[in-house]
Structure formats: structure tokens, C-alpha cells
Amino acid sequence: MPFSLLPGILYLVFNAFEEIQVLYMDLTLKASPLEQAPLYLKLWVDPPLSAFTKLFLFLMRPMRWAFLIYLGFQTVWYYHVILLVVSIGTAVAVVTATHLMCGLWTPSLIACLVIPITGVWMWIAA
């Protein structure tokens, strides 16, 4: 059974950026229309682009679970359990620190690029 840290590290990055996107979407949808920039409205509120971005985030959740299940069959049984526990704490810490230090606008834009790349690379590295 091969054991590599690269899929786990990629999973942590993927999970953290996905949580940033989810929090950013929640905060945008809860804000009043006067507090939202036109880009935010296009991404999260106005159709048709908002439907695609919400679907994209909706598909990321099952992909995380599917990857953990797949990783559990490829490595030792406790690796994916430890990775799940660590990823929850890491995501909370990263989202909180990012939100407090620089806001979520820039990390959300970075996440649009990082999530697909790490998602594909994560599956290839496993």
C-alpha cells in the first residue's frame, strides 16, 4: 500500500479554498444589494452565471467525500480519517485567518483558479 503526503496536502489546500468560496458566497447572499459590487452580483445572485457557480460549489462537496473514500481504499485505513479531522481544523483556521486579515475577495478569486487545478492534481496524485 503506497503512502504519500502529496494527495493529503492537495486535499487540505482544496478543502480550505472550497470553504473560502462557500463562506464568501454566504456572506454575499446575506448582504444587502447596496453593499454588493457588480461582480459579486454576477457571480452569486444574478442568473445565469450564479447557477453555474453554485453548481460548481455544490459538486465540490461530494468530490471531497469521494476522494476520501477512494484514498481510504488506496492507503492504510486510518489515513483518510486523520486527513478528514485535520482538514476540518485547517479549513476553519484558514478561513478565519483569511477573513480577519485580508477579507475574502482576493482569496475567492485565487480559489477560482486553485480549486480546479488542485482537484485534478489531487486525483492524479492518489
N, C-alpha and C positions, 0 to 999 in steps of 0.2 A: 504494500500500500504506500504510494508516494505521499510525501508530506512536504508541502511548500507553503511559504508565508505569502507569496505574491497574490494568490486568489483572496486570501483573508484581508490583506491590505487594500486591495482593489475594492473588496466588498465594503470595508469601512469608509473609503472615500465615496463610493457610490451611495451608500446609506446616508452619509452626512449631507451630501449635496441634494439628495432627494428630499430630505427633511427640511432643508433650507427652502426648497421650492414650495413645499406644502405649506410651511409657515407663511411664506411670502404671499401665496395665493389666499390663505385665510385672512391675513391682515388686509389685503387689497379688497377682498369681497366685503369685509366688515366696515371698511371706511366709507365715509360719505362721498358722493360723486365729486364734490368740490375739492376734496383732498387728494383725488387721484389724478395722475398725469395721463395724457392721452395714450401713451404706450401701455400703461397698466390696464386701462380700459380695454384696449385692443386685445391684450393677452388674456385677461381673466374675466371680462364682463361681456363685451360685445361679440356677437356671433359674426362670422363662422370660425374665426381663429381661436376663440375661447373654448369651443368644443374640442378642437384638436389638442390644445394644451392640457385641458382637464383629462382627456382620454389618455394622453401621454403619461400623466402622473398616475392615473388610475391603473395603467398597465405596469407601472414600476413596482407596485406593492406585491402582486403575485410573482413577479420575476424575482424579487428578493427571496421570497419563501421557496420558490422552485430551485433557486441556486443553492440555498442552504440544504435542502433535501438532497439534491444531487451531490453536493460536497460531502454530505454525511455518508453516502454510499461509496465515494471515492477515497476517503481518508478514514482515520480512526473515528469511532462513534462519537467521541466527546468533542471533537474539533469544532463542529458546527454549532454545538450547544454553547461552548465557550465564546465562539465568534458572535453568536446572537446576543449574549449578555454584554459583551464588550461593545458591540455596535450600538446598543441602546444607550449606554452611558456616554459613548463617544459622540453620538448624534446630538444628544441633549447638551453636552458641553460645547460642541462646535456651534450649534445653533444659538445658544445663549451668548457665547462669547462674540460671535459674529454680529448678532443683533445689537449687543451693547456697544461694541467698538466702532463698527462702520456702517451699521444698518444692513438691510438685506438687498438693496438694489443691485450693487455690484456683484456680490456673491451669487445672486439669482441669475444674472447674465452669464457669469462664468459657468454656473451649473447647467445652463442650456447646452454648453459645449462639452462639459466634463461627463455628464450623465450618459449620453450615448457611447462615448469613447470608452469609458470605464466599464460600461455594461457589456460591450462586445469583448473587450480585452479580458474581463473577468471570466467569461465563459470559455474563451480560448485558453486561458492560463490554467483552468481547472483541469 
